[in-house]
């Protein structure tokens, strides 16, 4: 009977050892997973920080773009205004009446020079 009991105890000890070994392996795997999760969380934080920086740059560039669009629009309106004024001058009676005098001025500048 003692031999049977010793064998049973030996089997129980072996089973317990196997259970402990399995638990250690599971614990080791959990530690590895926790480490990997920590690394991934750090990576996510860095990516999110990069995204925030990029979003800030995008907002800055959008603001600059809007400024330049409004500036272009204003300059285009000024250009149209000055073009109209120029055409008014070219088609005015005084400009037409003064054409011969301007021609004489060009002639004297060219031939007599300054």
Buried (B, 14 or more C-beta within 10 A) or exposed (E): EEEEEEEEEEEEEEEEEEEEEEEEEEEEEEEEEEEEEEEEEEEEEEEEEEEEEEEEEEEEEEEEEEEEEEEEEEEEEEEEEEEEEEEEEEEEEEEEEEEEEEEEEEEEEEEEEE
